[in-house]
Amino acid sequence: MYNQIIKFFNITGLTWFVPFVKIAAGENPSLQIRQLWLIMGVPILAFMVFLGIWSFSASKVNTSLGAIPGPVAVWHEAGGLLDDHFAERAKEAEYYQRQQARNEQKLAEDPTAEIKVRPYNGQATYLDKIFTSLYTVFAGFLIATLVAVPLGLFCGMSPIFNTAINPLVQIFKPVSPLAWLPIVTLVVSAVYVGGSDSWFEKSFLTSAITVTLCSLWQTLINTAVGVSSIDKDLINVGKVLRLNWSTQIKKIILPSSLPYIFTGMRLSLGVGWMVLIAAEMLAQNPGLGKFVWDEFQNGSSNSLGRIMVAVFTIGMIGFVLDRIMQSLQNLFSFGRAI
C-alpha cells in the first residue's frame, strides 16, 4: 500500500506529497523534512519574494491606464470578477423562474396554450470566457491529435513517406498563428455558412483551426520518432507471426510508441494554449483572449488589473494542463526508458 501511494503521487506529478507519506511511515523524518523544504518551501519563498518585488515596484510604473496594480489590487479585481459571475448566475436563475411562473399561469388559463422557453441572453462572465477558451483549445487539440498521430505513424513506418512529408513539416512548423489566422478566417468565411441554426460560430472555428495548425507538428514529430525507434526485434517478431498491418499497429507499434506520443501531445497542448489567446484576440472568439482585448480597448481604471488577472489565469490553466498531460505521459511511460 505504501509503495502504491508513492507510485500514484509520482505518476500524477504530486511529488510534494511523497515526503508526507514517508514521514507518516517513519522513514527518516529529518531527510523528508529537508526534501519537503526543497519541494515546497523554496518555491513558496521564491513566490513570496516575487510578490514583494512586484508590490514595491508596481506603483512606480505609470501607464496610460494608470499605475501598474499590485498583488492586492489584482486579487481585489479577481474577487470582483467572481462576484460578477455569481450575480449573473442569480439573474439567470431569476429569469427562468419568472418565465416558468408565466408559463404555468398561461397553462392554468388555457391548457392548450403554446409554451415557449426562451434562453437567457445575459452577458458572458469571466468564468464563462474561461470555459469557452478551454472548449476551443481542446477542440483544436483533438483535431490536431487525430491528424498528427496517423501521419506520425506513417512517417515512422515508411522512410519514403517520411522523406516526402518532412519538408512540409519543416516549412509550416515555425509559422506564427498571426500568419495563419487571416488565411483561416477567409477560408472559414467562404466555406462555412453560419447562422442561428448552425452548430458552431465562425469565430470558434477560426480559433480552433488556428490552434490545430500550430499545435499538430509536435505530436507528429514525436510520434514519428517513437515509431522509428521501436526495437526491430519486435517488428521482426510480427513479421514471423505474419501479423497483418492493422494488427502490427495495434499490438506492437502503437503500444511501444505511446510514451513518445504523449510527450508530443503534452508539447502540442502547451503550444495550442499559447496560440489560442492570440487567435481569440483577432478572431473575437468570446474567450480569455477577447476578454484581454476588450479590457485593453475599454481603458477604464480597473482594466489593467483585470488584464493581469487574465494573465495569471492563463498561466495557471496552462500549468494545470501541463500537469495533466505529464500525468498521462508518466502513466504510459512509468518504469520505461524513453
LUMLUMRO-219580 format. One record per residue: residue in one letter; chain; x, y, z of N, C-alpha, C in turn. Coordinates in steps of 0.2 Angstrom, whole numbers, plus 2048, in hexadecimal, padded with zeros to 3 digits. Example, Ala and Ser with C-alpha at 12.3 -4.5 7.8 and 13.67 -1.06 7.14 Angstrom:
BEGIN
['A' 'A' [842 7E4 827] [83E 7EA 827] [842 7F0 827]]
['S' 'A' [840 7F5 823] [844 7FB 824] [840 800 827]]
//
This chain:
BEGIN
['M' 'A' [804 7FA 800] [800 800 800] [804 806 800]]
['Y' 'A' [80A 806 804] [80E 80C 805] [811 80D 7FE]]
['N' 'A' [814 808 7FB] [817 809 7F4] [812 80B 7EF]]
['Q' 'A' [80C 809 7EF] [807 80B 7EA] [805 812 7EB]]
['I' 'A' [805 815 7F1] [803 81C 7F2] [809 820 7EF]]
['I' 'A' [80F 81E 7F1] [815 822 7EE] [815 822 7E6]]
['K' 'A' [813 81C 7E4] [813 81B 7DC] [80E 820 7D9]]
['F' 'A' [808 820 7DD] [802 824 7DA] [804 82B 7DA]]
['F' 'A' [808 82E 7DF] [80A 835 7E0] [80F 836 7DA]]
['N' 'A' [814 832 7D9] [819 833 7D4] [816 833 7CD]]
['I' 'A' [811 82F 7CC] [80E 82F 7C5] [80A 835 7C4]]
['T' 'A' [806 837 7C9] [802 83D 7C8] [805 844 7C9]]
['G' 'A' [80C 843 7CA] [810 849 7CB] [80F 84D 7D2]]
['L' 'A' [80B 84A 7D6] [80A 84D 7DD] [810 84B 7E2]]
['T' 'A' [816 84C 7E0] [81C 849 7E3] [81D 84D 7EA]]
['W' 'A' [81A 853 7EB] [81B 856 7F1] [817 853 7F7]]
['F' 'A' [813 84E 7F5] [80F 84A 7FB] [813 844 7FD]]
['V' 'A' [818 842 7F9] [81C 83C 7FA] [820 83D 801]]
['P' 'A' [823 842 803] [826 843 80A] [821 842 80F]]
['F' 'A' [81B 844 80E] [816 843 814] [815 83C 815]]
['V' 'A' [814 838 80F] [813 831 810] [818 82E 813]]
['K' 'A' [81F 82F 812] [824 82C 815] [825 82E 81C]]
['I' 'A' [823 834 81E] [824 836 825] [81E 832 829]]
['A' 'A' [818 831 826] [813 82E 829] [815 826 82A]]
['A' 'A' [81A 824 825] [81C 81D 826] [822 81D 82A]]
['G' 'A' [825 822 82D] [82B 822 831] [831 821 82E]]
['E' 'A' [831 823 827] [838 822 823] [83C 828 824]]
['N' 'A' [841 828 828] [846 82E 829] [843 835 828]]
['P' 'A' [83F 837 82E] [83B 83D 82E] [840 843 82C]]
['S' 'A' [846 843 82F] [84A 849 82D] [84B 84A 826]]
['L' 'A' [84D 845 823] [84E 845 81B] [848 847 818]]
['Q' 'A' [842 844 81A] [83C 846 816] [83A 84E 817]]
['I' 'A' [83C 850 81D] [83A 857 81E] [83F 85C 81A]]
['R' 'A' [845 85A 819] [849 85D 814] [847 85D 80D]]
['Q' 'A' [844 857 80B] [841 856 805] [83B 85A 804]]
['L' 'A' [837 85B 809] [831 85F 809] [833 866 808]]
['W' 'A' [838 868 80C] [83A 86F 80B] [83C 871 804]]
['L' 'A' [840 86C 801] [842 86D 7FA] [83C 86D 7F5]]
['I' 'A' [837 869 7F6] [832 868 7F1] [82D 86D 7F2]]
['M' 'A' [82B 86F 7F8] [826 874 7F9] [828 87B 7FC]]
['G' 'A' [82D 87A 801] [82F 880 805] [833 885 800]]
['V' 'A' [837 883 7FC] [83B 887 7F8] [837 88B 7F2]]
['P' 'A' [832 887 7EF] [82E 88A 7EA] [829 88F 7ED]]
['I' 'A' [827 88E 7F3] [822 893 7F7] [826 899 7F9]]
['L' 'A' [82C 898 7FB] [830 89E 7FD] [832 8A2 7F7]]
['A' 'A' [834 89F 7F1] [835 8A2 7EB] [82F 8A6 7E9]]
['F' 'A' [829 8A3 7E9] [823 8A7 7E7] [821 8AD 7EC]]
['M' 'A' [823 8AC 7F2] [822 8B1 7F7] [826 8B7 7F5]]
['V' 'A' [82D 8B6 7F3] [831 8BB 7F1] [82F 8BE 7EB]]
['F' 'A' [82C 8BA 7E6] [82A 8BD 7E0] [824 8C2 7E2]]
['L' 'A' [81F 8C0 7E6] [81A 8C4 7E8] [81C 8CB 7EB]]
['G' 'A' [822 8CA 7F0] [824 8D0 7F3] [827 8D5 7EE]]
['I' 'A' [82B 8D2 7E9] [82E 8D7 7E4] [829 8DA 7E0]]
['W' 'A' [824 8D6 7DE] [81E 8D8 7DA] [81A 8DE 7DE]]
['S' 'A' [819 8DD 7E4] [815 8E2 7E8] [819 8E8 7E9]]
['F' 'A' [820 8E8 7E9] [824 8EE 7EA] [825 8F2 7E4]]
['S' 'A' [826 8EE 7DE] [827 8F2 7D8] [821 8F4 7D4]]
['A' 'A' [81B 8F1 7D6] [815 8F2 7D2] [813 8F9 7D2]]
['S' 'A' [813 8FC 7D7] [810 903 7D8] [815 908 7D5]]
['K' 'A' [81B 906 7D3] [820 90B 7D0] [81F 90B 7C9]]
['V' 'A' [81B 907 7C6] [81B 906 7BE] [814 909 7BD]]
['N' 'A' [813 90E 7B9] [80D 911 7B7] [80C 910 7AF]]
['T' 'A' [806 90E 7AD] [804 90D 7A6] [7FE 911 7A5]]
['S' 'A' [7FC 911 79E] [7F6 915 79C] [7F0 912 7A0]]
['L' 'A' [7F0 90C 7A3] [7EA 90A 7A6] [7EB 90B 7AE]]
['G' 'A' [7F0 90E 7B0] [7F2 90F 7B7] [7F8 90B 7B9]]
['A' 'A' [7F9 90B 7C0] [7FF 908 7C3] [7FE 900 7C2]]
['I' 'A' [803 8FD 7C2] [803 8F5 7C1] [800 8F3 7C8]]
['P' 'A' [7FA 8EF 7C8] [7F7 8ED 7CE] [7FC 8E8 7D2]]
['G' 'A' [7FC 8E8 7D8] [800 8E3 7DC] [7FC 8DD 7DE]]
['P' 'A' [7FF 8D8 7E1] [7FB 8D2 7E3] [7F5 8D3 7E6]]
['V' 'A' [7F4 8D7 7EB] [7EE 8D8 7EE] [7E8 8DB 7EA]]
['A' 'A' [7EA 8E0 7E5] [7E5 8E2 7E0] [7E3 8DD 7DB]]
['V' 'A' [7E8 8D9 7D9] [7E6 8D3 7D5] [7E2 8CE 7D8]]
['W' 'A' [7E3 8CD 7DE] [7DF 8C8 7E2] [7D8 8CB 7E3]]
['H' 'A' [7D7 8D1 7E4] [7D1 8D5 7E5] [7CD 8D4 7DE]]
['E' 'A' [7D0 8D5 7D8] [7CD 8D5 7D2] [7CB 8CE 7D0]]
['A' 'A' [7CF 8C9 7D3] [7CD 8C2 7D2] [7C6 8C0 7D6]]
['G' 'A' [7C6 8C3 7DC] [7C0 8C2 7E0] [7BA 8C5 7DD]]
['G' 'A' [7BB 8CB 7DA] [7B6 8CF 7D6] [7B3 8CB 7D0]]
['L' 'A' [7B8 8C8 7CC] [7B5 8C4 7C7] [7B1 8BE 7C9]]
['L' 'A' [7B3 8BB 7CF] [7AF 8B5 7D1] [7A9 8B7 7D4]]
['D' 'A' [7A8 8BD 7D7] [7A2 8C0 7D9] [79D 8C1 7D3]]
['D' 'A' [7A0 8C4 7CE] [79C 8C5 7C8] [799 8BF 7C5]]
['H' 'A' [79D 8B9 7C5] [79B 8B3 7C3] [795 8B0 7C7]]
['F' 'A' [796 8B1 7CE] [790 8AE 7D2] [78A 8B3 7D1]]
['A' 'A' [78B 8B9 7D0] [785 8BE 7CF] [782 8BC 7C9]]
['E' 'A' [786 8BB 7C4] [783 8B9 7BD] [77F 8B2 7BD]]
['R' 'A' [782 8AD 7C1] [77E 8A7 7C2] [778 8A8 7C6]]
['A' 'A' [778 8AC 7CB] [771 8AE 7CE] [76C 8B1 7CA]]
['K' 'A' [76E 8B6 7C5] [76A 8B9 7C1] [767 8B3 7BC]]
['E' 'A' [76B 8AF 7BA] [769 8A9 7B5] [764 8A5 7B9]]
['A' 'A' [765 8A3 7BF] [760 89F 7C3] [759 8A3 7C4]]
['E' 'A' [75A 8A9 7C5] [754 8AD 7C6] [750 8AE 7BF]]
['Y' 'A' [754 8AE 7BA] [750 8AF 7B3] [74C 8A8 7B2]]
['Y' 'A' [74F 8A2 7B3] [74C 89C 7B2] [746 89B 7B6]]
['Q' 'A' [747 89D 7BD] [741 89D 7C1] [73B 8A1 7BF]]
['R' 'A' [73D 8A7 7BD] [737 8AB 7BB] [734 8A8 7B4]]
['Q' 'A' [738 8A6 7B0] [735 8A3 7AA] [731 89D 7AB]]
['Q' 'A' [733 898 7B0] [730 893 7B2] [729 895 7B5]]
['A' 'A' [729 89A 7B9] [723 89C 7BD] [71E 89F 7B7]]
['R' 'A' [720 8A2 7B2] [71C 8A5 7AD] [719 89F 7A9]]
['N' 'A' [71D 89A 7A8] [71B 894 7A4] [716 890 7A8]]
['E' 'A' [717 890 7AE] [712 88C 7B2] [70B 890 7B3]]
['Q' 'A' [70C 896 7B3] [706 89A 7B4] [702 89A 7AD]]
['K' 'A' [706 89A 7A7] [703 89A 7A1] [6FF 893 7A0]]
['L' 'A' [702 88D 7A2] [6FF 887 7A1] [6F9 886 7A6]]
['A' 'A' [6F9 88A 7AC] [6F3 889 7B0] [6ED 88D 7AD]]
['E' 'A' [6EF 892 7A9] [6E9 896 7A6] [6E7 892 7A0]]
['D' 'A' [6EC 88F 79C] [6EA 88B 796] [6EF 885 795]]
['P' 'A' [6EC 87F 797] [6F1 879 797] [6F3 878 790]]
['T' 'A' [6F0 87A 78A] [6F3 879 784] [6F7 87E 781]]
['A' 'A' [6F9 883 785] [6FD 889 783] [704 886 781]]
['E' 'A' [707 889 77C] [70E 888 77A] [713 88B 77F]]
['I' 'A' [718 887 782] [71D 889 786] [723 88A 783]]
['K' 'A' [727 88F 784] [72D 890 781] [732 892 787]]
['V' 'A' [738 88E 786] [73D 88F 78B] [743 893 787]]
['R' 'A' [744 899 789] [749 89D 786] [74F 89D 78A]]
['P' 'A' [755 89C 787] [75B 89B 78B] [75D 8A2 78E]]
['Y' 'A' [761 8A2 793] [764 8A8 796] [76A 8AB 792]]
['N' 'A' [769 8B1 790] [76E 8B4 78C] [772 8B9 790]]
['G' 'A' [774 8B8 796] [778 8BC 79A] [77F 8BD 798]]
['Q' 'A' [783 8C1 79B] [78A 8C2 799] [78E 8BC 79C]]
['A' 'A' [793 8BA 797] [797 8B5 799] [79C 8B7 79F]]
['T' 'A' [79D 8B3 7A4] [7A1 8B5 7AA] [7A8 8B3 7A8]]
['Y' 'A' [7AD 8B5 7AD] [7B4 8B3 7AC] [7B5 8AB 7AC]]
['L' 'A' [7B1 8A8 7B1] [7B1 8A0 7B1] [7AF 89D 7AA]]
['D' 'A' [7AA 8A0 7A8] [7A7 89E 7A1] [7AC 89F 79C]]
['K' 'A' [7B0 8A4 79C] [7B5 8A5 797] [7BB 8A0 798]]
['I' 'A' [7BC 89E 79E] [7C1 899 79F] [7BF 892 79C]]
['F' 'A' [7B9 890 79D] [7B6 88A 79B] [7B6 88A 793]]
['T' 'A' [7B5 890 790] [7B5 891 789] [7BC 890 786]]
['S' 'A' [7C1 892 789] [7C8 891 787] [7CA 88A 788]]
['L' 'A' [7C8 887 78E] [7CA 880 78E] [7C6 87C 789]]
['Y' 'A' [7C0 87D 788] [7BC 879 783] [7C0 87A 77C]]
['T' 'A' [7C2 880 77A] [7C5 881 774] [7CC 87E 773]]
['V' 'A' [7D0 87F 778] [7D6 87C 778] [7D6 874 778]]
['F' 'A' [7D1 871 77B] [7D1 86A 77B] [7CE 867 774]]
['A' 'A' [7CA 86B 771] [7C7 86A 76A] [7CD 86A 766]]
['G' 'A' [7D1 86F 766] [7D7 870 761] [7DC 86A 763]]
['F' 'A' [7DD 869 769] [7E2 864 76B] [7E0 85D 769]]
['L' 'A' [7D9 85B 769] [7D6 855 767] [7D7 854 760]]
['I' 'A' [7D6 859 75C] [7D7 859 755] [7DE 858 753]]
['A' 'A' [7E2 85B 756] [7E9 85B 755] [7EC 854 756]]
['T' 'A' [7E9 851 75C] [7EC 84A 75E] [7E9 845 759]]
['L' 'A' [7E3 846 757] [7E0 841 752] [7E4 841 74B]]
['V' 'A' [7E6 847 749] [7EA 848 743] [7F1 845 744]]
['A' 'A' [7F4 848 74A] [7FC 847 74A] [7FE 83F 74C]]
['V' 'A' [7FA 83C 750] [7FC 835 752] [7FC 830 74C]]
['P' 'A' [7F7 830 748] [7F7 82C 742] [7FD 82E 73D]]
['L' 'A' [7FE 834 73C] [803 836 738] [80A 835 73B]]
['G' 'A' [80B 835 741] [811 833 745] [812 82C 744]]
['L' 'A' [80D 828 745] [80E 821 744] [810 81F 73D]]
['F' 'A' [80D 822 738] [810 821 731] [817 823 730]]
['C' 'A' [818 829 733] [81F 82B 732] [824 827 735]]
['G' 'A' [823 824 73B] [827 820 73F] [828 819 73B]]
['M' 'A' [822 817 738] [822 810 735] [825 810 72E]]
['S' 'A' [825 816 72B] [827 816 724] [82C 81B 723]]
['P' 'A' [832 81A 722] [837 81F 720] [836 823 71A]]
['I' 'A' [833 820 715] [831 824 70F] [82C 829 711]]
['F' 'A' [826 827 715] [821 82C 717] [824 831 71B]]
['N' 'A' [829 830 71F] [82C 834 724] [830 839 720]]
['T' 'A' [834 837 71B] [838 83C 717] [833 840 713]]
['A' 'A' [82D 83E 711] [829 842 70D] [826 847 711]]
['I' 'A' [824 846 717] [820 84B 71B] [824 84F 71F]]
['N' 'A' [82B 84D 720] [82F 851 725] [830 858 723]]
['P' 'A' [831 85A 71C] [832 861 71A] [82B 865 71C]]
['L' 'A' [825 862 71B] [81F 866 71D] [81F 867 725]]
['V' 'A' [821 862 729] [822 863 730] [826 869 732]]
['Q' 'A' [82C 869 72F] [831 86E 730] [82F 875 72E]]
['I' 'A' [82B 875 728] [829 87C 726] [823 87F 72A]]
['F' 'A' [81E 87B 72C] [818 87D 72F] [819 87D 737]]
['K' 'A' [81E 879 73A] [81E 879 741] [820 880 744]]
['P' 'A' [824 884 742] [826 88A 745] [821 890 743]]
['V' 'A' [81C 88F 73F] [817 894 73D] [813 897 743]]
['S' 'A' [813 89D 744] [810 8A0 74A] [808 8A0 749]]
['P' 'A' [804 8A0 74E] [7FD 8A0 74E] [7FA 8A6 74B]]
['L' 'A' [7FE 8AC 74C] [7FC 8B2 749] [7FC 8B2 741]]
['A' 'A' [800 8AD 73E] [800 8AC 737] [7FB 8A7 735]]
['W' 'A' [7FA 8A2 739] [7F4 89E 737] [7ED 8A1 737]]
['L' 'A' [7EC 8A5 73C] [7E6 8A7 73E] [7E2 8AB 738]]
['P' 'A' [7E5 8AF 734] [7E1 8B2 72E] [7DF 8AD 729]]
['I' 'A' [7E4 8A8 728] [7E2 8A3 723] [7DC 89F 726]]
['V' 'A' [7DD 89D 72C] [7D7 899 72F] [7D1 89C 72F]]
['T' 'A' [7D1 8A3 731] [7CB 8A7 731] [7C8 8A7 72A]]
['L' 'A' [7CC 8A8 725] [7C9 8A9 71E] [7C6 8A2 71C]]
['V' 'A' [7C9 89D 71D] [7C7 896 71B] [7C0 894 71F]]
['V' 'A' [7C0 895 726] [7BA 894 72A] [7B4 898 727]]
['S' 'A' [7B6 89F 726] [7B0 8A3 723] [7AE 8A1 71D]]
['A' 'A' [7B2 89E 718] [7B0 89C 712] [7AC 895 712]]
['V' 'A' [7AF 891 716] [7AC 88A 716] [7A6 889 71B]]
['Y' 'A' [7A7 88C 721] [7A2 88A 726] [79C 890 726]]
['V' 'A' [796 88E 726] [791 893 726] [78E 893 72D]]
['G' 'A' [78F 898 731] [78D 898 737] [786 89B 738]]
['G' 'A' [783 89A 73E] [77C 89D 73E] [779 89B 745]]
['S' 'A' [773 89C 746] [770 89B 74D] [76F 893 74E]]
['D' 'A' [76F 88F 748] [76E 888 749] [775 884 748]]
['S' 'A' [77A 888 747] [780 884 746] [783 882 74D]]
['W' 'A' [787 87D 74D] [78A 87A 753] [78F 87E 756]]
['F' 'A' [793 881 752] [799 884 755] [799 88C 752]]
['E' 'A' [79C 890 756] [79D 897 753] [7A3 897 74F]]
['K' 'A' [7A4 89C 74A] [7AA 89C 746] [7B0 89E 74A]]
['S' 'A' [7AF 8A2 74F] [7B5 8A4 753] [7B8 89E 757]]
['F' 'A' [7B3 899 759] [7B6 893 75C] [7B9 88F 758]]
['L' 'A' [7B7 88E 752] [7BA 88A 74D] [7C1 88D 74B]]
['T' 'A' [7C1 893 74A] [7C7 897 748] [7CD 896 74D]]
['S' 'A' [7CB 897 754] [7CF 896 759] [7D2 88E 75A]]
['A' 'A' [7CD 88A 759] [7CF 883 75A] [7D3 880 755]]
['I' 'A' [7D2 882 74E] [7D6 880 749] [7DD 883 749]]
['T' 'A' [7DD 889 74B] [7E4 88C 74C] [7E8 889 751]]
['V' 'A' [7E5 887 757] [7E8 883 75C] [7EA 87C 759]]
['T' 'A' [7E6 879 755] [7E8 873 752] [7EE 873 74D]]
['L' 'A' [7EE 878 749] [7F4 879 745] [7FA 87B 748]]
['C' 'A' [7FA 87E 74E] [800 87F 752] [803 87A 756]]
['S' 'A' [7FE 875 758] [800 871 75E] [801 86A 75B]]
['L' 'A' [7FF 868 755] [7FF 861 753] [807 85E 752]]
['W' 'A' [80B 863 751] [812 861 74E] [816 85D 754]]
['Q' 'A' [815 85F 75A] [819 85C 760] [817 855 760]]
['T' 'A' [810 854 760] [80E 84D 761] [810 849 75B]]
['L' 'A' [810 84C 755] [812 848 74F] [819 846 74F]]
['I' 'A' [81D 84B 751] [824 849 751] [826 844 757]]
['N' 'A' [823 845 75D] [825 840 762] [822 839 760]]
['T' 'A' [81C 839 75D] [819 832 75B] [81E 82F 756]]
['A' 'A' [820 833 751] [825 830 74C] [82B 82D 750]]
['V' 'A' [82E 831 754] [834 82F 758] [833 829 75C]]
['G' 'A' [82D 828 75F] [82B 823 763] [82B 81C 75F]]
['V' 'A' [827 81D 75A] [826 817 755] [82D 815 752]]
['S' 'A' [831 819 750] [837 818 74D] [83C 815 752]]
['S' 'A' [83C 816 758] [840 814 75D] [83E 80D 761]]
['I' 'A' [839 80A 75E] [836 804 761] [83C 7FE 760]]
['D' 'A' [83D 7FA 764] [841 7F4 764] [840 7F0 75D]]
['K' 'A' [845 7F0 759] [843 7EC 753] [842 7E5 754]]
['D' 'A' [844 7E2 75A] [842 7DB 75B] [83A 7DA 75C]]
['L' 'A' [837 7DF 75F] [830 7DF 75F] [82D 7DF 758]]
['I' 'A' [82F 7E3 754] [82C 7E3 74D] [82E 7DD 74A]]
['N' 'A' [833 7DA 74B] [835 7D3 747] [831 7CE 74A]]
['V' 'A' [82F 7CE 751] [82B 7C9 754] [824 7C9 750]]
['G' 'A' [821 7D0 74F] [81B 7D0 74C] [81B 7CE 745]]
['K' 'A' [821 7CE 741] [821 7CC 73B] [821 7C4 73B]]
['V' 'A' [825 7C1 740] [825 7BA 740] [81E 7B7 742]]
['L' 'A' [81B 7BA 746] [814 7B8 748] [80F 7BA 742]]
['R' 'A' [811 7BD 73D] [80D 7BF 737] [807 7C3 739]]
['L' 'A' [808 7C8 73E] [803 7CC 740] [801 7D1 73B]]
['N' 'A' [7FB 7D2 739] [7F9 7D7 734] [7FB 7DE 737]]
['W' 'A' [7FA 7E3 732] [7FC 7EA 733] [7F9 7ED 739]]
['S' 'A' [7F2 7EC 739] [7EE 7EF 73F] [7F0 7EC 746]]
['T' 'A' [7F1 7E6 746] [7F3 7E2 74C] [7FA 7E5 74E]]
['Q' 'A' [7FF 7E5 74A] [805 7E8 74C] [805 7EF 74F]]
['I' 'A' [800 7F3 74C] [800 7FA 74F] [7FD 7F9 756]]
['K' 'A' [7F7 7F5 757] [7F4 7F5 75D] [7F8 7F1 763]]
['K' 'A' [7FB 7EC 761] [7FE 7E8 766] [806 7EA 767]]
['I' 'A' [809 7ED 762] [810 7EE 763] [812 7F5 763]]
['I' 'A' [810 7F8 75D] [813 7FF 75B] [810 804 760]]
['L' 'A' [809 804 761] [806 809 765] [808 809 76C]]
['P' 'A' [807 803 76F] [809 802 776] [810 804 778]]
['S' 'A' [815 803 773] [81C 804 774] [81E 80B 774]]
['S' 'A' [81A 80F 770] [81B 816 76E] [817 81B 773]]
['L' 'A' [812 818 777] [80E 81C 77B] [812 822 77F]]
['P' 'A' [817 820 782] [81B 825 786] [81D 82B 782]]
['Y' 'A' [81F 82A 77C] [821 82F 777] [81B 833 775]]
['I' 'A' [815 830 774] [80F 833 772] [80D 838 777]]
['F' 'A' [80D 835 77D] [80A 83A 783] [80F 840 784]]
['T' 'A' [815 83F 783] [81A 844 783] [818 849 77E]]
['G' 'A' [817 847 778] [815 84C 773] [80F 84F 774]]
['M' 'A' [80A 84C 777] [803 84F 778] [804 854 77E]]
['R' 'A' [808 852 783] [80A 857 788] [80C 85E 785]]
['L' 'A' [811 85D 781] [814 863 77D] [80F 867 779]]
['S' 'A' [80B 863 776] [806 866 771] [800 86A 775]]
['L' 'A' [7FE 867 77B] [7F9 86A 77F] [7FC 871 782]]
['G' 'A' [802 871 784] [805 877 786] [806 87C 781]]
['V' 'A' [808 87A 77B] [808 87F 775] [801 881 773]]
['G' 'A' [7FC 87D 773] [7F5 87F 771] [7F2 884 776]]
['W' 'A' [7F4 883 77D] [7F1 888 782] [7F4 88F 781]]
['M' 'A' [7FB 88F 77F] [7FE 895 77E] [7FB 899 777]]
['V' 'A' [7FA 895 772] [7F8 897 76C] [7F0 899 76C]]
['L' 'A' [7ED 896 771] [7E5 898 771] [7E4 89F 773]]
['I' 'A' [7E8 8A2 778] [7E7 8A8 77A] [7E7 8AD 775]]
['A' 'A' [7ED 8AD 771] [7ED 8B1 76B] [7E8 8B0 766]]
['A' 'A' [7E6 8AA 765] [7E1 8A9 760] [7DA 8AC 762]]
['E' 'A' [7D9 8AB 768] [7D2 8AE 76B] [7D2 8B5 76B]]
['M' 'A' [7D8 8B8 76C] [7D8 8C0 76B] [7D6 8C2 764]]
['L' 'A' [7D9 8BF 75F] [7D8 8C1 758] [7D1 8BE 755]]
['A' 'A' [7CF 8B8 757] [7C9 8B5 755] [7C3 8B7 758]]
['Q' 'A' [7C4 8BB 75E] [7BF 8BD 763] [7BA 8B7 765]]
['N' 'A' [7BE 8B1 766] [7BA 8AC 769] [7B9 8AE 771]]
['P' 'A' [7B3 8AD 774] [7B2 8B0 77A] [7B6 8AC 780]]
['G' 'A' [7BC 8AB 780] [7C0 8A8 785] [7C5 8AD 789]]
['L' 'A' [7CA 8AA 78C] [7CE 8AE 790] [7D2 8B3 78B]]
['G' 'A' [7D4 8B1 785] [7D7 8B6 781] [7D3 8BC 77F]]
['K' 'A' [7CD 8BB 77E] [7C8 8C1 77C] [7C7 8C5 783]]
['F' 'A' [7C7 8C2 788] [7C6 8C5 78F] [7CC 8CA 790]]
['V' 'A' [7D2 8C8 78E] [7D8 8CC 78F] [7D8 8D2 78A]]
['W' 'A' [7D6 8D0 784] [7D5 8D6 77F] [7D0 8DB 781]]
['D' 'A' [7CA 8D8 783] [7C5 8DD 785] [7C7 8E1 78A]]
['E' 'A' [7CA 8DF 78F] [7CC 8E3 795] [7D2 8E8 793]]
['F' 'A' [7D6 8E6 78E] [7DB 8EB 78C] [7D7 8F0 788]]
['Q' 'A' [7D2 8EF 784] [7CF 8F4 780] [7CA 8F8 785]]
['N' 'A' [7C8 8F5 78A] [7C4 8F9 78F] [7C7 8FE 792]]
['G' 'A' [7CD 8FD 795] [7D2 902 798] [7CF 905 79E]]
['S' 'A' [7CB 902 7A2] [7C9 904 7A8] [7CE 904 7AE]]
['S' 'A' [7CC 906 7B4] [7D1 906 7B9] [7D3 8FF 7BC]]
['N' 'A' [7CE 8FA 7BB] [7D0 8F4 7BD] [7D1 8EF 7B7]]
['S' 'A' [7D2 8F1 7B1] [7D4 8ED 7AC] [7DA 8EA 7AC]]
['L' 'A' [7E0 8ED 7AF] [7E6 8EA 7AF] [7E6 8E5 7B4]]
['G' 'A' [7E3 8E6 7BA] [7E2 8E1 7BF] [7DF 8DA 7BC]]
['R' 'A' [7DA 8DB 7B8] [7D6 8D6 7B6] [7DA 8D2 7B0]]
['I' 'A' [7DE 8D6 7AD] [7E3 8D3 7A8] [7E8 8CE 7AB]]
['M' 'A' [7EB 8D1 7B1] [7EF 8CD 7B5] [7EC 8C7 7B8]]
['V' 'A' [7E6 8C7 7BA] [7E2 8C1 7BC] [7E2 8BC 7B7]]
['A' 'A' [7E1 8BE 7B1] [7E0 8BA 7AB] [7E7 8B7 7AA]]
['V' 'A' [7ED 8BB 7AA] [7F3 8B8 7A9] [7F5 8B2 7AE]]
['F' 'A' [7F3 8B3 7B5] [7F4 8AE 7BA] [7F0 8A8 7B8]]
['T' 'A' [7EA 8A9 7B6] [7E5 8A4 7B5] [7E8 8A0 7AF]]
['I' 'A' [7EA 8A3 7AA] [7ED 89F 7A4] [7F3 89B 7A6]]
['G' 'A' [7F7 89E 7AA] [7FD 89A 7AC] [7FB 895 7B1]]
['M' 'A' [7F6 895 7B5] [7F5 890 7BA] [7F1 88A 7B6]]
['I' 'A' [7ED 88C 7B1] [7E9 887 7AD] [7EE 883 7A9]]
['G' 'A' [7F3 887 7A6] [7F8 884 7A2] [7FC 87F 7A7]]
['F' 'A' [7FE 881 7AD] [801 87C 7B2] [7FD 876 7B3]]
['V' 'A' [7F7 877 7B4] [7F3 871 7B6] [7F2 86C 7B0]]
['L' 'A' [7F1 86F 7AA] [7F1 86B 7A4] [7F7 867 7A3]]
['D' 'A' [7FD 86A 7A4] [804 867 7A4] [804 861 7A9]]
['R' 'A' [802 863 7AF] [802 85D 7B4] [7FE 857 7B2]]
['I' 'A' [7F8 859 7AF] [7F4 853 7AD] [7F7 84F 7A8]]
['M' 'A' [7FA 852 7A3] [7FD 84F 79D] [803 84B 7A0]]
['Q' 'A' [807 84E 7A5] [80D 84B 7A7] [80B 845 7AB]]
['S' 'A' [805 845 7AF] [802 83F 7B2] [801 839 7AD]]
['L' 'A' [7FE 83B 7A8] [7FC 836 7A3] [803 833 7A0]]
['Q' 'A' [807 838 79E] [80E 836 79C] [811 831 7A1]]
['N' 'A' [811 833 7A7] [814 82E 7AC] [811 827 7AD]]
['L' 'A' [80A 828 7AC] [806 822 7AC] [808 81D 7A7]]
['F' 'A' [809 81F 7A1] [80B 81B 79B] [812 819 79B]]
['S' 'A' [816 81D 79F] [81E 81C 79E] [821 81A 7A5]]
['F' 'A' [81D 819 7AA] [81F 818 7B1] [823 811 7B1]]
['G' 'A' [82A 812 7B3] [82E 80C 7B3] [831 80A 7AC]]
['R' 'A' [830 80E 7A7] [833 80D 7A1] [838 812 79F]]
['A' 'A' [83D 810 79B] [842 815 799] [840 818 793]]
['I' 'A' [840 81F 792] [83E 822 78C] [844 824 788]]
//
